[in-house]
Amino acid sequence: LSLVQMHHQLRAARHADIAAGVRALDAAMAKAASRGYVPSGEGLYRVMACGAKGEAVADALRARGVLVRDFPGGHLAIAPTLDHAVREAQALEEAL
């Protein structure tokens, strides 16, 4: 059953507009850089180095509905879902 589900998910992923999501995430990372954070990564997986503000930034982003993962040293991973990448990247940009 899981193989059938994966097959359908992969077929649906072929139609996702990844490039639009990457452009929206690029815009959000540009805003992050203007705020003094150090973005890195490619495609739909990015990391923001926020230093000592990492936990506070993560909490603020989560309060705005942005999914982030905390790493040591104030680094925050951002990886929007394929099918909602544009919307999630725009939410990130607005939250910054």
Buried (B, 14 or more C-beta within 10 A) or exposed (E): EEEEEEEEEEEEEEEBEEEEBBBBBBBBBEBBEEEEBBBEBEEBEBBBBBEEBBEEBBEBBEEEEBBBEBEEEBBBBBBBEBBEBBBBBBBBBEBB
